[in-house]
């Protein structure tokens, strides 16, 4: 059975949480925390758009999703 994006997102969150607990404690500034949250949000949105694109058969909807994907990629590039 294929896994939906929700289960993948939950799995990614669990892995991220495990990584945080295994890494040494470092204090992050509020700005770094905000940036990390924004990055996670953009990545989740990107995954959702990719999944919708994979399932879509409507050319106009695919065009809209490709534009959304390009926008999310640009936002992620600005964060780096």
ABEGO torsion letter per residue (X at the ends): XBBBAAAAAAAAAAAAAAAAAABBBBBBBAAAAAAAAAAAAAAAAAAAAAAAAAABABAAAAAAAAAAAAAAAAAAAAAX
